[in-house]
Amino acid sequence: MNSFGEYLRNKREQQGLPLRKVAAELDIDTSILSKIERNERMATKEMLPIFAKTLEIEGRDIQIEFIRATVLSTLGDLEFLAEGLKNVLKKI
């Protein structure tokens, strides 16, 4: 399973952007961005539009990847995850 941090690092590297440029756009220290890319720290949903613009990712695509990675990293080992998610989808 690819993590959200790995996804971001891959996109940043594809764009040829250094950590410092992306961190500056987010108004965070490069060490924090590095921790996000190494999954030592979580990105926030407020960061998503900035990541999308800076890394040239569609807003829809980055949100979907964020949701996928967050759910799997937090709940991925639950036996009834799929059933629970189906129930959530019915309610939204």
Beta strands, then each sheet from edge to edge (+ up, - down):
end
